[in-house]
Each structure stands twice: as C-alpha cells, then as structure tokens.
C-alpha cells in the first residue's frame, strides 16, 4: 500500500476469520506493519466473517473476495 497510513503502528491484534461454511481460516495474533495495516491474503471468490480484537476493543465485519470487491479494507474501527 502506498499513500495510506493507519493509526495503530506495530500493534498486536487477535484476528479471527471464518468462511461462509463456518471453517476457521485464521485464528492467530497478527502485528500491524509500519504503515498501521494488517496484511491478510484470503482465497478468492468467498465470503468471510472477521473479528479483530485488541485492548478489550473489537470490531466484527463481513468481507468478500470476489472480482469487484475492494482489496484494501479501511473502514473497520475498534469500539
């Protein structure tokens, strides 16, 4: 990513992702990069439920990886 800077640089998060069949795809701690983003690669043409947690704050969302879907998700905010 060029030109984008996330707020939480080099911070650890619990990341949980499952596919539309309920299979766990990711369940691990991930560190944001120097640009403040978590780099995730998910198989194409699927829908996913994602939950990200840190410091007793969390966000849940649904994302998908179909041809016209965005490849950079920037609207998930910890609450």
PyMOL Python script that loads the backbone (N, CA, C, O; Angstrom):
from pymol import cmd

cmd.read_pdbstr("""\
ATOM      1  N   UNK A   1       0.836  -1.172   0.000  1.00  0.00           N
ATOM      2  CA  UNK A   1       0.000   0.000   0.000  1.00  0.00           C
ATOM      3  C   UNK A   1       0.885   1.242   0.000  1.00  0.00           C
ATOM      4  O   UNK A   1       1.841   1.349   0.769  1.00  0.00           O
ATOM      5  N   UNK A   2       0.554   2.143  -0.850  1.00  0.00           N
ATOM      6  CA  UNK A   2       1.297   3.393  -0.864  1.00  0.00           C
ATOM      7  C   UNK A   2       0.331   4.535  -0.583  1.00  0.00           C
ATOM      8  O   UNK A   2      -0.811   4.524  -1.042  1.00  0.00           O
ATOM      9  N   UNK A   3       0.788   5.493   0.156  1.00  0.00           N
ATOM     10  CA  UNK A   3      -0.024   6.661   0.423  1.00  0.00           C
ATOM     11  C   UNK A   3      -1.007   6.521   1.569  1.00  0.00           C
ATOM     12  O   UNK A   3      -1.685   7.494   1.898  1.00  0.00           O
ATOM     13  N   UNK A   4      -1.116   5.373   2.186  1.00  0.00           N
ATOM     14  CA  UNK A   4      -2.032   5.179   3.306  1.00  0.00           C
ATOM     15  C   UNK A   4      -1.229   4.966   4.584  1.00  0.00           C
ATOM     16  O   UNK A   4      -0.172   4.336   4.571  1.00  0.00           O
ATOM     17  N   UNK A   5      -1.749   5.501   5.686  1.00  0.00           N
ATOM     18  CA  UNK A   5      -1.103   5.306   6.972  1.00  0.00           C
ATOM     19  C   UNK A   5      -2.175   5.037   8.016  1.00  0.00           C
ATOM     20  O   UNK A   5      -3.025   5.889   8.273  1.00  0.00           O
ATOM     21  N   UNK A   6      -2.135   3.848   8.622  1.00  0.00           N
ATOM     22  CA  UNK A   6      -3.056   3.509   9.694  1.00  0.00           C
ATOM     23  C   UNK A   6      -2.606   4.120  11.009  1.00  0.00           C
ATOM     24  O   UNK A   6      -1.453   4.524  11.156  1.00  0.00           O
ATOM     25  N   UNK A   7      -3.528   4.184  11.966  1.00  0.00           N
ATOM     26  CA  UNK A   7      -3.241   4.826  13.244  1.00  0.00           C
ATOM     27  C   UNK A   7      -2.439   3.958  14.207  1.00  0.00           C
ATOM     28  O   UNK A   7      -1.656   4.485  14.997  1.00  0.00           O
ATOM     29  N   UNK A   8      -2.617   2.648  14.157  1.00  0.00           N
ATOM     30  CA  UNK A   8      -2.015   1.754  15.154  1.00  0.00           C
ATOM     31  C   UNK A   8      -0.835   1.008  14.543  1.00  0.00           C
ATOM     32  O   UNK A   8      -1.001  -0.061  13.956  1.00  0.00           O
ATOM     33  N   UNK A   9       0.325   1.566  14.683  1.00  0.00           N
ATOM     34  CA  UNK A   9       1.547   1.051  14.070  1.00  0.00           C
ATOM     35  C   UNK A   9       2.198   0.009  14.978  1.00  0.00           C
ATOM     36  O   UNK A   9       2.345   0.216  16.182  1.00  0.00           O
ATOM     37  N   UNK A  10       2.584  -1.119  14.372  1.00  0.00           N
ATOM     38  CA  UNK A  10       3.288  -2.203  15.062  1.00  0.00           C
ATOM     39  C   UNK A  10       2.590  -2.580  16.372  1.00  0.00           C
ATOM     40  O   UNK A  10       3.217  -2.645  17.430  1.00  0.00           O
ATOM     41  N   UNK A  11       1.293  -2.825  16.280  1.00  0.00           N
ATOM     42  CA  UNK A  11       0.474  -3.211  17.425  1.00  0.00           C
ATOM     43  C   UNK A  11      -0.092  -4.605  17.166  1.00  0.00           C
ATOM     44  O   UNK A  11      -0.429  -4.948  16.033  1.00  0.00           O
ATOM     45  N   UNK A  12      -0.191  -5.403  18.229  1.00  0.00           N
ATOM     46  CA  UNK A  12      -0.665  -6.779  18.104  1.00  0.00           C
ATOM     47  C   UNK A  12      -2.193  -6.856  18.242  1.00  0.00           C
ATOM     48  O   UNK A  12      -2.790  -6.202  19.098  1.00  0.00           O
ATOM     49  N   UNK A  13      -2.802  -7.668  17.381  1.00  0.00           N
ATOM     50  CA  UNK A  13      -4.248  -7.879  17.377  1.00  0.00           C
ATOM     51  C   UNK A  13      -4.547  -9.366  17.324  1.00  0.00           C
ATOM     52  O   UNK A  13      -3.772 -10.144  16.768  1.00  0.00           O
ATOM     53  N   UNK A  14      -5.685  -9.763  17.910  1.00  0.00           N
ATOM     54  CA  UNK A  14      -6.216 -11.106  17.731  1.00  0.00           C
ATOM     55  C   UNK A  14      -7.111 -11.059  16.504  1.00  0.00           C
ATOM     56  O   UNK A  14      -8.055 -10.271  16.448  1.00  0.00           O
ATOM     57  N   UNK A  15      -6.820 -11.895  15.528  1.00  0.00           N
ATOM     58  CA  UNK A  15      -7.577 -11.909  14.276  1.00  0.00           C
ATOM     59  C   UNK A  15      -8.239 -13.274  14.121  1.00  0.00           C
ATOM     60  O   UNK A  15      -7.577 -14.309  14.191  1.00  0.00           O
ATOM     61  N   UNK A  16      -9.556 -13.262  13.910  1.00  0.00           N
ATOM     62  CA  UNK A  16     -10.322 -14.493  13.715  1.00  0.00           C
ATOM     63  C   UNK A  16     -11.149 -14.331  12.450  1.00  0.00           C
ATOM     64  O   UNK A  16     -11.902 -13.368  12.309  1.00  0.00           O
ATOM     65  N   UNK A  17     -11.003 -15.283  11.529  1.00  0.00           N
ATOM     66  CA  UNK A  17     -11.751 -15.248  10.267  1.00  0.00           C
ATOM     67  C   UNK A  17     -12.292 -16.640   9.991  1.00  0.00           C
ATOM     68  O   UNK A  17     -11.575 -17.635  10.094  1.00  0.00           O
ATOM     69  N   UNK A  18     -13.571 -16.692   9.637  1.00  0.00           N
ATOM     70  CA  UNK A  18     -14.141 -17.960   9.191  1.00  0.00           C
ATOM     71  C   UNK A  18     -14.856 -17.745   7.864  1.00  0.00           C
ATOM     72  O   UNK A  18     -15.356 -16.658   7.574  1.00  0.00           O
ATOM     73  N   UNK A  19     -14.893 -18.816   7.063  1.00  0.00           N
ATOM     74  CA  UNK A  19     -15.557 -18.719   5.765  1.00  0.00           C
ATOM     75  C   UNK A  19     -17.058 -18.927   5.926  1.00  0.00           C
ATOM     76  O   UNK A  19     -17.548 -19.150   7.033  1.00  0.00           O
ATOM     77  N   UNK A  20     -17.784 -18.854   4.810  1.00  0.00           N
ATOM     78  CA  UNK A  20     -19.246 -18.927   4.861  1.00  0.00           C
ATOM     79  C   UNK A  20     -19.757 -20.295   5.309  1.00  0.00           C
ATOM     80  O   UNK A  20     -20.926 -20.418   5.675  1.00  0.00           O
ATOM     81  N   UNK A  21     -18.916 -21.316   5.287  1.00  0.00           N
ATOM     82  CA  UNK A  21     -19.297 -22.648   5.766  1.00  0.00           C
ATOM     83  C   UNK A  21     -18.964 -22.830   7.251  1.00  0.00           C
ATOM     84  O   UNK A  21     -19.244 -23.883   7.824  1.00  0.00           O
ATOM     85  N   UNK A  22     -18.371 -21.812   7.870  1.00  0.00           N
ATOM     86  CA  UNK A  22     -18.010 -21.898   9.283  1.00  0.00           C
ATOM     87  C   UNK A  22     -16.631 -22.454   9.543  1.00  0.00           C
ATOM     88  O   UNK A  22     -16.274 -22.691  10.696  1.00  0.00           O
ATOM     89  N   UNK A  23     -15.841 -22.670   8.498  1.00  0.00           N
ATOM     90  CA  UNK A  23     -14.475 -23.164   8.662  1.00  0.00           C
ATOM     91  C   UNK A  23     -13.553 -22.028   9.090  1.00  0.00           C
ATOM     92  O   UNK A  23     -13.588 -20.943   8.509  1.00  0.00           O
ATOM     93  N   UNK A  24     -12.733 -22.276  10.099  1.00  0.00           N
ATOM     94  CA  UNK A  24     -11.799 -21.260  10.575  1.00  0.00           C
ATOM     95  C   UNK A  24     -10.648 -21.142   9.578  1.00  0.00           C
ATOM     96  O   UNK A  24      -9.974 -22.125   9.271  1.00  0.00           O
ATOM     97  N   UNK A  25     -10.435 -19.937   9.085  1.00  0.00           N
ATOM     98  CA  UNK A  25      -9.380 -19.663   8.114  1.00  0.00           C
ATOM     99  C   UNK A  25      -8.166 -19.047   8.808  1.00  0.00           C
ATOM    100  O   UNK A  25      -7.026 -19.379   8.482  1.00  0.00           O
ATOM    101  N   UNK A  26      -8.410 -18.152   9.764  1.00  0.00           N
ATOM    102  CA  UNK A  26      -7.347 -17.507  10.542  1.00  0.00           C
ATOM    103  C   UNK A  26      -7.821 -17.417  11.988  1.00  0.00           C
ATOM    104  O   UNK A  26      -8.950 -17.004  12.249  1.00  0.00           O
ATOM    105  N   UNK A  27      -6.967 -17.801  12.918  1.00  0.00           N
ATOM    106  CA  UNK A  27      -7.224 -17.645  14.352  1.00  0.00           C
ATOM    107  C   UNK A  27      -5.867 -17.487  15.017  1.00  0.00           C
ATOM    108  O   UNK A  27      -5.311 -18.443  15.558  1.00  0.00           O
ATOM    109  N   UNK A  28      -5.339 -16.266  14.970  1.00  0.00           N
ATOM    110  CA  UNK A  28      -3.989 -16.031  15.467  1.00  0.00           C
ATOM    111  C   UNK A  28      -3.762 -14.556  15.776  1.00  0.00           C
ATOM    112  O   UNK A  28      -4.572 -13.700  15.421  1.00  0.00           O
ATOM    113  N   UNK A  29      -2.676 -14.283  16.424  1.00  0.00           N
ATOM    114  CA  UNK A  29      -2.266 -12.913  16.682  1.00  0.00           C
ATOM    115  C   UNK A  29      -1.521 -12.412  15.447  1.00  0.00           C
ATOM    116  O   UNK A  29      -0.713 -13.127  14.854  1.00  0.00           O
ATOM    117  N   UNK A  30      -1.815 -11.169  15.076  1.00  0.00           N
ATOM    118  CA  UNK A  30      -1.131 -10.531  13.955  1.00  0.00           C
ATOM    119  C   UNK A  30      -0.663  -9.151  14.382  1.00  0.00           C
ATOM    120  O   UNK A  30      -1.327  -8.484  15.176  1.00  0.00           O
ATOM    121  N   UNK A  31       0.455  -8.731  13.869  1.00  0.00           N
ATOM    122  CA  UNK A  31       1.030  -7.431  14.174  1.00  0.00           C
ATOM    123  C   UNK A  31       0.807  -6.497  12.981  1.00  0.00           C
ATOM    124  O   UNK A  31       1.022  -6.881  11.831  1.00  0.00           O
ATOM    125  N   UNK A  32       0.374  -5.269  13.270  1.00  0.00           N
ATOM    126  CA  UNK A  32       0.281  -4.306  12.180  1.00  0.00           C
ATOM    127  C   UNK A  32       1.690  -3.941  11.724  1.00  0.00           C
ATOM    128  O   UNK A  32       2.653  -4.012  12.488  1.00  0.00           O
ATOM    129  N   UNK A  33       1.777  -3.554  10.477  1.00  0.00           N
ATOM    130  CA  UNK A  33       3.060  -3.182   9.904  1.00  0.00           C
ATOM    131  C   UNK A  33       3.376  -1.724  10.239  1.00  0.00           C
ATOM    132  O   UNK A  33       2.614  -1.073  10.954  1.00  0.00           O
ATOM    133  N   UNK A  34       4.481  -1.216   9.731  1.00  0.00           N
ATOM    134  CA  UNK A  34       4.866   0.178   9.980  1.00  0.00           C
ATOM    135  C   UNK A  34       3.858   1.153   9.388  1.00  0.00           C
ATOM    136  O   UNK A  34       3.797   2.312   9.798  1.00  0.00           O
ATOM    137  N   UNK A  35       3.065   0.686   8.419  1.00  0.00           N
ATOM    138  CA  UNK A  35       2.036   1.556   7.841  1.00  0.00           C
ATOM    139  C   UNK A  35       0.710   1.452   8.605  1.00  0.00           C
ATOM    140  O   UNK A  35      -0.273   2.090   8.228  1.00  0.00           O
ATOM    141  N   UNK A  36       0.681   0.653   9.670  1.00  0.00           N
ATOM    142  CA  UNK A  36      -0.507   0.535  10.506  1.00  0.00           C
ATOM    143  C   UNK A  36      -1.539  -0.464  10.020  1.00  0.00           C
ATOM    144  O   UNK A  36      -2.619  -0.555  10.605  1.00  0.00           O
ATOM    145  N   UNK A  37      -1.246  -1.214   8.975  1.00  0.00           N
ATOM    146  CA  UNK A  37      -2.199  -2.163   8.412  1.00  0.00           C
ATOM    147  C   UNK A  37      -1.778  -3.606   8.685  1.00  0.00           C
ATOM    148  O   UNK A  37      -0.593  -3.902   8.846  1.00  0.00           O
ATOM    149  N   UNK A  38      -2.758  -4.489   8.733  1.00  0.00           N
ATOM    150  CA  UNK A  38      -2.518  -5.930   8.818  1.00  0.00           C
ATOM    151  C   UNK A  38      -2.617  -6.478   7.403  1.00  0.00           C
ATOM    152  O   UNK A  38      -3.589  -6.206   6.699  1.00  0.00           O
ATOM    153  N   UNK A  39      -1.643  -7.231   6.991  1.00  0.00           N
ATOM    154  CA  UNK A  39      -1.610  -7.807   5.653  1.00  0.00           C
ATOM    155  C   UNK A  39      -2.211  -9.203   5.705  1.00  0.00           C
ATOM    156  O   UNK A  39      -1.630 -10.102   6.313  1.00  0.00           O
ATOM    157  N   UNK A  40      -3.367  -9.398   5.077  1.00  0.00           N
ATOM    158  CA  UNK A  40      -4.032 -10.697   5.035  1.00  0.00           C
ATOM    159  C   UNK A  40      -4.273 -11.106   3.594  1.00  0.00           C
ATOM    160  O   UNK A  40      -4.696 -10.291   2.773  1.00  0.00           O
ATOM    161  N   UNK A  41      -4.007 -12.360   3.286  1.00  0.00           N
ATOM    162  CA  UNK A  41      -4.316 -12.899   1.969  1.00  0.00           C
ATOM    163  C   UNK A  41      -5.339 -14.001   2.158  1.00  0.00           C
ATOM    164  O   UNK A  41      -5.089 -14.973   2.870  1.00  0.00           O
ATOM    165  N   UNK A  42      -6.501 -13.850   1.516  1.00  0.00           N
ATOM    166  CA  UNK A  42      -7.582 -14.824   1.624  1.00  0.00           C
ATOM    167  C   UNK A  42      -7.910 -15.375   0.242  1.00  0.00           C
ATOM    168  O   UNK A  42      -7.766 -14.669  -0.756  1.00  0.00           O
ATOM    169  N   UNK A  43      -8.350 -16.633   0.173  1.00  0.00           N
ATOM    170  CA  UNK A  43      -8.723 -17.211  -1.126  1.00  0.00           C
ATOM    171  C   UNK A  43      -9.828 -16.394  -1.813  1.00  0.00           C
ATOM    172  O   UNK A  43     -10.731 -15.869  -1.160  1.00  0.00           O
ATOM    173  N   UNK A  44      -9.732 -16.304  -3.121  1.00  0.00           N
ATOM    174  CA  UNK A  44     -10.696 -15.542  -3.927  1.00  0.00           C
ATOM    175  C   UNK A  44     -12.065 -16.219  -3.967  1.00  0.00           C
ATOM    176  O   UNK A  44     -12.207 -17.420  -3.740  1.00  0.00           O
ATOM    177  N   UNK A  45     -13.057 -15.394  -4.266  1.00  0.00           N
ATOM    178  CA  UNK A  45     -14.426 -15.834  -4.524  1.00  0.00           C
ATOM    179  C   UNK A  45     -15.107 -16.486  -3.320  1.00  0.00           C
ATOM    180  O   UNK A  45     -15.813 -17.485  -3.457  1.00  0.00           O
ATOM    181  N   UNK A  46     -14.884 -15.904  -2.139  1.00  0.00           N
ATOM    182  CA  UNK A  46     -15.527 -16.386  -0.918  1.00  0.00           C
ATOM    183  C   UNK A  46     -16.003 -15.208  -0.074  1.00  0.00           C
ATOM    184  O   UNK A  46     -15.549 -14.076  -0.241  1.00  0.00           O
ATOM    185  N   UNK A  47     -16.928 -15.504   0.833  1.00  0.00           N
ATOM    186  CA  UNK A  47     -17.371 -14.548   1.846  1.00  0.00           C
ATOM    187  C   UNK A  47     -16.801 -14.990   3.179  1.00  0.00           C
ATOM    188  O   UNK A  47     -16.673 -16.186   3.445  1.00  0.00           O
ATOM    189  N   UNK A  48     -16.457 -14.014   4.023  1.00  0.00           N
ATOM    190  CA  UNK A  48     -15.841 -14.304   5.310  1.00  0.00           C
ATOM    191  C   UNK A  48     -16.446 -13.443   6.414  1.00  0.00           C
ATOM    192  O   UNK A  48     -16.884 -12.318   6.170  1.00  0.00           O
ATOM    193  N   UNK A  49     -16.464 -13.982   7.626  1.00  0.00           N
ATOM    194  CA  UNK A  49     -16.762 -13.213   8.827  1.00  0.00           C
ATOM    195  C   UNK A  49     -15.431 -12.976   9.505  1.00  0.00           C
ATOM    196  O   UNK A  49     -14.632 -13.900   9.662  1.00  0.00           O
ATOM    197  N   UNK A  50     -15.190 -11.741   9.908  1.00  0.00           N
ATOM    198  CA  UNK A  50     -13.909 -11.398  10.513  1.00  0.00           C
ATOM    199  C   UNK A  50     -14.146 -10.683  11.837  1.00  0.00           C
ATOM    200  O   UNK A  50     -15.053  -9.859  11.962  1.00  0.00           O
ATOM    201  N   UNK A  51     -13.311 -11.013  12.824  1.00  0.00           N
ATOM    202  CA  UNK A  51     -13.343 -10.330  14.117  1.00  0.00           C
ATOM    203  C   UNK A  51     -11.907  -9.982  14.485  1.00  0.00           C
ATOM    204  O   UNK A  51     -11.015 -10.828  14.433  1.00  0.00           O
ATOM    205  N   UNK A  52     -11.701  -8.720  14.859  1.00  0.00           N
ATOM    206  CA  UNK A  52     -10.387  -8.251  15.261  1.00  0.00           C
ATOM    207  C   UNK A  52     -10.526  -7.645  16.651  1.00  0.00           C
ATOM    208  O   UNK A  52     -11.431  -6.848  16.899  1.00  0.00           O
ATOM    209  N   UNK A  53      -9.621  -8.028  17.564  1.00  0.00           N
ATOM    210  CA  UNK A  53      -9.684  -7.551  18.944  1.00  0.00           C
ATOM    211  C   UNK A  53      -8.316  -7.062  19.410  1.00  0.00           C
ATOM    212  O   UNK A  53      -7.275  -7.574  18.999  1.00  0.00           O
ATOM    213  N   UNK A  54      -8.353  -6.046  20.291  1.00  0.00           N
ATOM    214  CA  UNK A  54      -7.147  -5.563  20.948  1.00  0.00           C
ATOM    215  C   UNK A  54      -7.550  -4.654  22.101  1.00  0.00           C
ATOM    216  O   UNK A  54      -8.447  -3.823  21.958  1.00  0.00           O
ATOM    217  N   UNK A  55      -6.897  -4.811  23.228  1.00  0.00           N
ATOM    218  CA  UNK A  55      -7.133  -3.950  24.390  1.00  0.00           C
ATOM    219  C   UNK A  55      -8.618  -3.822  24.738  1.00  0.00           C
ATOM    220  O   UNK A  55      -9.119  -2.719  24.952  1.00  0.00           O
ATOM    221  N   UNK A  56      -9.304  -4.940  24.791  1.00  0.00           N
ATOM    222  CA  UNK A  56     -10.725  -5.013  25.146  1.00  0.00           C
ATOM    223  C   UNK A  56     -11.643  -4.262  24.182  1.00  0.00           C
ATOM    224  O   UNK A  56     -12.792  -3.977  24.518  1.00  0.00           O
ATOM    225  N   UNK A  57     -11.152  -3.945  23.006  1.00  0.00           N
ATOM    226  CA  UNK A  57     -11.969  -3.347  21.957  1.00  0.00           C
ATOM    227  C   UNK A  57     -11.998  -4.326  20.798  1.00  0.00           C
ATOM    228  O   UNK A  57     -11.054  -5.088  20.592  1.00  0.00           O
ATOM    229  N   UNK A  58     -13.094  -4.300  20.039  1.00  0.00           N
ATOM    230  CA  UNK A  58     -13.188  -5.237  18.923  1.00  0.00           C
ATOM    231  C   UNK A  58     -14.030  -4.655  17.802  1.00  0.00           C
ATOM    232  O   UNK A  58     -14.727  -3.654  17.968  1.00  0.00           O
ATOM    233  N   UNK A  59     -13.942  -5.309  16.665  1.00  0.00           N
ATOM    234  CA  UNK A  59     -14.765  -4.988  15.509  1.00  0.00           C
ATOM    235  C   UNK A  59     -15.080  -6.298  14.797  1.00  0.00           C
ATOM    236  O   UNK A  59     -14.226  -7.179  14.694  1.00  0.00           O
ATOM    237  N   UNK A  60     -16.300  -6.419  14.311  1.00  0.00           N
ATOM    238  CA  UNK A  60     -16.712  -7.569  13.522  1.00  0.00           C
ATOM    239  C   UNK A  60     -17.271  -7.071  12.203  1.00  0.00           C
ATOM    240  O   UNK A  60     -17.920  -6.027  12.149  1.00  0.00           O
ATOM    241  N   UNK A  61     -17.019  -7.815  11.150  1.00  0.00           N
ATOM    242  CA  UNK A  61     -17.493  -7.412   9.839  1.00  0.00           C
ATOM    243  C   UNK A  61     -17.577  -8.630   8.929  1.00  0.00           C
ATOM    244  O   UNK A  61     -17.086  -9.710   9.258  1.00  0.00           O
ATOM    245  N   UNK A  62     -18.199  -8.435   7.800  1.00  0.00           N
ATOM    246  CA  UNK A  62     -18.194  -9.437   6.742  1.00  0.00           C
ATOM    247  C   UNK A  62     -17.451  -8.847   5.564  1.00  0.00           C
ATOM    248  O   UNK A  62     -17.660  -7.692   5.194  1.00  0.00           O
ATOM    249  N   UNK A  63     -16.584  -9.650   4.981  1.00  0.00           N
ATOM    250  CA  UNK A  63     -15.844  -9.225   3.801  1.00  0.00           C
ATOM    251  C   UNK A  63     -15.946 -10.328   2.758  1.00  0.00           C
ATOM    252  O   UNK A  63     -16.294 -11.466   3.075  1.00  0.00           O
ATOM    253  N   UNK A  64     -15.645  -9.986   1.530  1.00  0.00           N
ATOM    254  CA  UNK A  64     -15.646 -10.992   0.465  1.00  0.00           C
ATOM    255  C   UNK A  64     -14.500 -10.707  -0.494  1.00  0.00           C
ATOM    256  O   UNK A  64     -13.932  -9.615  -0.521  1.00  0.00           O
ATOM    257  N   UNK A  65     -14.182 -11.735  -1.282  1.00  0.00           N
ATOM    258  CA  UNK A  65     -13.015 -11.648  -2.163  1.00  0.00           C
ATOM    259  C   UNK A  65     -13.378 -11.948  -3.611  1.00  0.00           C
ATOM    260  O   UNK A  65     -12.628 -12.611  -4.328  1.00  0.00           O
ATOM    261  N   UNK A  66     -14.544 -11.448  -4.032  1.00  0.00           N
ATOM    262  CA  UNK A  66     -14.960 -11.628  -5.419  1.00  0.00           C
ATOM    263  C   UNK A  66     -14.292 -10.564  -6.293  1.00  0.00           C
ATOM    264  O   UNK A  66     -13.715  -9.607  -5.777  1.00  0.00           O
ATOM    265  N   UNK A  67     -14.368 -10.728  -7.581  1.00  0.00           N
ATOM    266  CA  UNK A  67     -13.641  -9.887  -8.535  1.00  0.00           C
ATOM    267  C   UNK A  67     -13.784  -8.390  -8.356  1.00  0.00           C
ATOM    268  O   UNK A  67     -12.807  -7.666  -8.544  1.00  0.00           O
ATOM    269  N   UNK A  68     -14.952  -7.898  -8.003  1.00  0.00           N
ATOM    270  CA  UNK A  68     -15.167  -6.451  -7.871  1.00  0.00           C
ATOM    271  C   UNK A  68     -15.059  -5.949  -6.438  1.00  0.00           C
ATOM    272  O   UNK A  68     -15.322  -4.774  -6.182  1.00  0.00           O
ATOM    273  N   UNK A  69     -14.681  -6.806  -5.503  1.00  0.00           N
ATOM    274  CA  UNK A  69     -14.564  -6.403  -4.105  1.00  0.00           C
ATOM    275  C   UNK A  69     -13.271  -5.624  -3.877  1.00  0.00           C
ATOM    276  O   UNK A  69     -12.272  -5.853  -4.559  1.00  0.00           O
ATOM    277  N   UNK A  70     -13.295  -4.697  -2.907  1.00  0.00           N
ATOM    278  CA  UNK A  70     -12.059  -3.948  -2.610  1.00  0.00           C
ATOM    279  C   UNK A  70     -10.979  -4.864  -2.036  1.00  0.00           C
ATOM    280  O   UNK A  70     -11.274  -5.840  -1.347  1.00  0.00           O
ATOM    281  N   UNK A  71      -9.750  -4.535  -2.328  1.00  0.00           N
ATOM    282  CA  UNK A  71      -8.626  -5.321  -1.798  1.00  0.00           C
ATOM    283  C   UNK A  71      -8.002  -4.652  -0.584  1.00  0.00           C
ATOM    284  O   UNK A  71      -7.121  -5.226   0.056  1.00  0.00           O
ATOM    285  N   UNK A  72      -8.445  -3.455  -0.265  1.00  0.00           N
ATOM    286  CA  UNK A  72      -7.963  -2.730   0.899  1.00  0.00           C
ATOM    287  C   UNK A  72      -9.171  -2.319   1.729  1.00  0.00           C
ATOM    288  O   UNK A  72      -9.972  -1.492   1.295  1.00  0.00           O
ATOM    289  N   UNK A  73      -9.304  -2.890   2.913  1.00  0.00           N
ATOM    290  CA  UNK A  73     -10.446  -2.597   3.793  1.00  0.00           C
ATOM    291  C   UNK A  73      -9.956  -1.586   4.839  1.00  0.00           C
ATOM    292  O   UNK A  73      -9.051  -1.883   5.619  1.00  0.00           O
ATOM    293  N   UNK A  74     -10.551  -0.408   4.848  1.00  0.00           N
ATOM    294  CA  UNK A  74     -10.095   0.644   5.763  1.00  0.00           C
ATOM    295  C   UNK A  74     -11.215   1.157   6.667  1.00  0.00           C
ATOM    296  O   UNK A  74     -11.029   2.157   7.360  1.00  0.00           O
ATOM    297  N   UNK A  75     -12.355   0.503   6.674  1.00  0.00           N
ATOM    298  CA  UNK A  75     -13.490   1.028   7.425  1.00  0.00           C
ATOM    299  C   UNK A  75     -13.818   0.238   8.689  1.00  0.00           C
ATOM    300  O   UNK A  75     -14.886   0.437   9.267  1.00  0.00           O
ATOM    301  N   UNK A  76     -12.943  -0.643   9.128  1.00  0.00           N
ATOM    302  CA  UNK A  76     -13.177  -1.407  10.354  1.00  0.00           C
ATOM    303  C   UNK A  76     -12.549  -0.645  11.518  1.00  0.00           C
ATOM    304  O   UNK A  76     -11.335  -0.445  11.550  1.00  0.00           O
ATOM    305  N   UNK A  77     -13.378  -0.218  12.476  1.00  0.00           N
ATOM    306  CA  UNK A  77     -12.922   0.598  13.588  1.00  0.00           C
ATOM    307  C   UNK A  77     -13.177  -0.133  14.911  1.00  0.00           C
ATOM    308  O   UNK A  77     -14.292  -0.585  15.170  1.00  0.00           O
ATOM    309  N   UNK A  78     -12.136  -0.245  15.744  1.00  0.00           N
ATOM    310  CA  UNK A  78     -12.283  -0.859  17.054  1.00  0.00           C
ATOM    311  C   UNK A  78     -13.171  -0.006  17.949  1.00  0.00           C
ATOM    312  O   UNK A  78     -13.008   1.212  18.027  1.00  0.00           O
ATOM    313  N   UNK A  79     -14.104  -0.654  18.616  1.00  0.00           N
ATOM    314  CA  UNK A  79     -15.006   0.058  19.543  1.00  0.00           C
ATOM    315  C   UNK A  79     -14.957  -0.610  20.897  1.00  0.00           C
ATOM    316  O   UNK A  79     -15.639  -0.175  21.825  1.00  0.00           O
TER     317      UNK A  79
END
""", "prot")
cmd.dss("prot")
cmd.show_as("cartoon", "prot")
cmd.util.cbc("prot")
cmd.orient("prot")
